[in-house]
Amino acid sequence: MVRLRLDLAYDGTDFSGWARQPGLRTVQGEIEQALGRILRLGEPALLTVAGRTDAGVHARGQVAHVDVPDEALGELDGNRGPLGVDERLSALVRRLGGVLPPDVRVKRVSVAPGGFDARFSAVFRRYAYRVSDVEGGVDPLRRREVVWHNRPLDLRALNTAAAGLLGEHDFAAFCKKRDGATTIRELQRLDWAREPDGVLVAAVVADAFCHSMVRALVGSLLAVGDGRRPREWPGEVLAGGVRDSGVHVAPAHGLCLEEVGYPAEEELAARAERTRRVRTL
């Protein structure tokens, strides 16, 4: 078997999230089906992803891996004879481009180094959340990636409140609980900037995220930014450790997975082993 790393991008608007679900259109389902068809696999390809995204969430820096038989890559050889590994992988990217729908792209395929696991080897995930408070609404050409907030937002208030959430904490107050899963995370970056066109972008980086965490954090900060809540409130919610009915999860379409970071090759296996351990504060 050979492990392949896939670098992906997709518009999440018309997908029921990343994870394969019977009867629903998902990113994982589309890519696995395309790989099976191109490589003529006897069994379905099984993708492991760096971070599962919810319905409507986008990605331009998603990473996944898949294990396929060595001989399956031979299906990519050209009419003029056997190709080298790099040529085969380039051919796979081209063929995926012809088979996949236009709202999902495989940008690159490479042979993964030893110890690589798209999910457990990652050291950080970087998301961006885009919101506009411009009077009259969002530029219609960006309506699928920018959320309209119909109250003016104070950039300084957003950043002051965000600073109180940084560090390693139990983010149970901002996560949907899952049995057996820890909600302890290290929030490495959370800050806002206003772009020249007026769109506000939150940069959110953590070693990992639990379910709905980014959108819940953004929802709490928007309530501060428009003056409905004091700047200390998100930090108080975090300290409370339970879901607060005042925290509204921000809409999915403003969120995009921008980047997944990995350590040096010689550290991949050790990082995956550490990540698999259940963490405590």
C-alpha positions in Angstrom: 0.0 0.0 0.0 1.1 3.6 -0.6 -0.3 6.6 1.4 -1.2 9.6 -0.7 -1.6 13.1 0.6 -4.3 15.2 -1.1 -4.5 19.0 -0.8 -8.1 20.1 -1.4 -10.4 23.1 -1.8 -14.1 23.2 -2.0 -17.1 25.5 -1.9 -19.3 24.0 0.9 -22.5 25.7 -0.2 -24.1 22.6 -1.8 -22.5 19.9 0.4 -23.9 18.3 3.5 -20.5 18.8 5.1 -17.3 16.8 4.7 -18.2 13.3 6.1 -19.8 10.6 4.0 -23.5 10.2 4.7 -26.0 7.8 3.0 -28.2 9.6 0.6 -26.5 13.0 1.0 -24.0 14.8 -1.2 -20.7 15.3 0.8 -17.1 16.3 -0.1 -15.7 13.0 1.1 -18.3 11.0 -0.9 -17.5 12.9 -4.1 -13.7 12.4 -3.8 -13.8 8.8 -2.8 -16.1 8.0 -5.7 -13.8 9.8 -8.1 -10.7 8.0 -6.8 -12.3 4.6 -7.0 -13.4 5.2 -10.6 -10.0 6.5 -11.8 -7.8 4.0 -9.9 -10.3 1.1 -10.5 -10.2 0.1 -6.9 -12.0 -3.1 -5.9 -13.1 -1.5 -2.6 -14.1 2.1 -1.9 -11.2 4.5 -1.2 -11.3 5.6 2.5 -10.2 9.2 3.1 -8.9 10.5 6.4 -9.2 14.3 6.7 -7.4 16.9 8.8 -10.6 18.5 10.0 -14.3 17.6 9.2 -16.2 20.7 8.1 -19.9 21.2 8.6 -22.5 21.7 5.9 -21.9 25.1 4.2 -18.4 25.5 5.5 -15.7 26.1 2.8 -12.0 25.1 2.5 -9.1 26.2 0.4 -6.4 24.5 2.5 -7.9 21.1 3.5 -5.7 18.0 3.7 -6.6 14.3 3.5 -4.8 11.1 3.1 -5.8 7.8 1.4 -4.1 4.4 1.3 -4.2 2.7 -2.1 -2.5 -0.5 -3.5 0.8 0.2 -5.3 -0.5 -1.4 -8.4 -3.5 1.0 -8.6 -1.2 3.8 -9.6 -0.3 1.7 -12.7 -3.8 2.6 -13.9 -2.4 6.1 -14.5 0.3 5.1 -17.0 0.2 6.8 -20.4 -0.3 5.3 -23.8 3.5 5.5 -24.4 4.4 3.2 -21.5 4.9 3.3 -17.7 5.2 6.7 -16.0 7.4 7.8 -13.1 5.7 8.4 -9.7 5.5 12.2 -10.1 4.1 11.9 -13.6 1.5 9.4 -12.3 0.4 11.7 -9.5 0.2 14.7 -11.9 -2.0 12.5 -14.2 -4.2 11.7 -11.2 -4.7 15.4 -10.4 -5.7 16.1 -14.0 -8.1 13.1 -14.2 -9.7 14.2 -10.9 -10.2 17.6 -12.3 -12.1 16.1 -15.2 -14.3 13.8 -13.0 -15.0 15.9 -9.9 -17.8 18.6 -9.9 -16.6 22.2 -10.1 -17.2 23.0 -6.4 -14.5 20.6 -5.2 -10.9 20.5 -6.5 -7.9 18.3 -5.6 -5.0 20.8 -6.0 -2.1 18.4 -5.4 -1.4 14.7 -4.8 1.9 13.6 -3.3 3.3 10.4 -1.7 3.0 11.0 2.1 6.2 10.7 4.1 6.5 8.0 6.7 4.4 8.5 9.8 2.1 11.1 8.1 -1.5 11.1 9.3 -3.7 14.0 7.9 -5.7 14.2 11.1 -3.4 13.3 13.9 -0.1 14.6 12.6 -1.4 18.2 12.3 0.0 20.8 14.7 -2.5 23.6 13.8 -5.6 24.4 11.7 -6.1 28.0 10.5 -9.6 29.2 9.7 -10.9 32.5 8.5 -14.4 33.9 9.2 -15.6 36.7 7.0 -18.4 39.1 7.9 -19.6 42.4 6.5 -21.4 45.2 8.4 -21.7 47.4 5.3 -25.1 49.1 5.1 -27.4 47.4 2.6 -25.7 44.0 2.7 -22.9 41.9 1.2 -21.5 42.3 -2.3 -23.7 39.8 -4.1 -20.6 38.2 -5.8 -19.3 37.3 -2.3 -22.6 36.2 -0.8 -21.5 32.6 -0.4 -18.4 33.4 1.7 -19.3 36.6 3.6 -22.0 36.9 6.2 -23.9 40.1 6.5 -24.2 41.5 10.1 -26.8 44.2 10.1 -25.3 46.2 13.0 -22.0 48.2 12.9 -19.1 46.3 14.4 -16.4 47.9 16.5 -13.0 46.3 15.5 -11.3 47.3 18.8 -14.1 45.7 20.9 -13.8 42.5 18.8 -10.1 42.2 19.4 -10.2 43.1 23.1 -12.8 40.4 23.7 -10.9 37.9 21.5 -7.7 38.3 23.5 -9.4 36.9 26.6 -10.0 33.6 24.9 -6.4 32.7 23.9 -4.5 29.9 25.4 -5.2 26.3 26.5 -8.7 25.9 28.0 -11.6 23.6 28.2 -13.8 25.1 25.5 -16.9 23.1 26.5 -18.9 26.4 26.6 -18.3 26.8 22.8 -18.5 23.1 21.6 -21.2 20.7 21.0 -20.6 17.8 23.4 -19.7 14.4 22.0 -19.4 11.4 24.2 -15.8 10.4 24.9 -14.4 13.4 23.2 -12.3 16.1 25.1 -13.1 19.8 24.6 -9.6 20.9 25.8 -7.9 22.9 23.0 -5.1 25.4 22.7 -6.4 28.6 20.9 -3.2 30.0 19.5 -4.6 33.0 17.6 -7.9 34.9 17.4 -7.9 38.4 16.0 -9.8 40.5 13.6 -8.8 42.8 10.7 -10.9 45.0 8.4 -10.0 44.7 4.7 -10.1 47.7 2.3 -13.5 46.7 1.1 -14.9 46.8 4.6 -15.1 43.1 5.2 -14.0 42.0 8.7 -11.9 38.8 8.8 -11.3 36.8 11.9 -8.1 34.7 11.8 -8.6 31.6 14.1 -5.7 29.2 14.8 -5.7 26.2 17.2 -4.0 22.8 17.5 -7.5 21.4 16.9 -11.1 22.4 17.1 -14.2 20.7 18.5 -17.6 20.6 16.9 -19.0 24.1 16.1 -16.2 25.8 18.2 -15.1 28.4 15.7 -18.6 29.5 14.8 -19.6 29.7 18.5 -16.5 31.8 19.3 -17.3 34.1 16.4 -21.0 34.4 17.5 -20.0 35.5 21.0 -17.6 38.1 19.7 -20.1 39.6 17.2 -22.4 40.2 20.2 -19.6 42.2 21.8 -18.6 44.0 18.5 -22.1 45.4 18.0 -22.5 46.5 21.6 -25.0 43.9 22.8 -22.6 42.4 25.3 -19.7 43.7 27.4 -16.1 42.9 26.3 -15.6 40.6 29.3 -18.6 38.4 28.4 -16.9 35.8 26.1 -14.2 35.2 28.7 -16.9 34.7 31.4 -18.7 32.2 29.2 -15.5 30.3 28.7 -14.8 30.2 32.5 -18.4 29.0 33.1 -17.6 25.8 31.2 -21.2 25.1 30.0 -23.1 26.1 26.9 -24.6 29.6 27.3 -28.0 30.2 25.6 -26.7 33.7 24.8 -24.0 32.4 22.4 -25.4 32.1 18.9 -23.5 30.0 16.5 -22.5 32.2 13.5 -23.7 31.1 10.0 -21.7 28.3 8.3 -21.0 30.1 5.0 -18.7 32.7 6.5 -16.2 30.1 7.6 -13.3 28.7 5.5 -10.5 26.3 6.4 -7.4 28.1 5.1 -4.5 26.0 6.2 -3.4 22.9 8.0 0.2 22.8 9.4 2.4 19.8 10.0 5.8 19.3 11.7 9.0 18.2 10.0 8.9 14.8 8.5 10.9 13.2 11.3 8.4 14.4 13.9 5.2 13.3 12.1 4.8 9.9 13.8 5.5 11.2 17.3 3.1 14.1 16.8 0.3 11.6 15.7 1.0 9.5 18.8 0.7 12.5 21.2 -2.5 13.7 19.5 -4.2 10.4 20.0 -3.9 10.7 23.8 -6.9 12.1 25.6 -5.9 15.5 26.9 -6.4 17.0 30.3 -5.6 20.4 31.6 
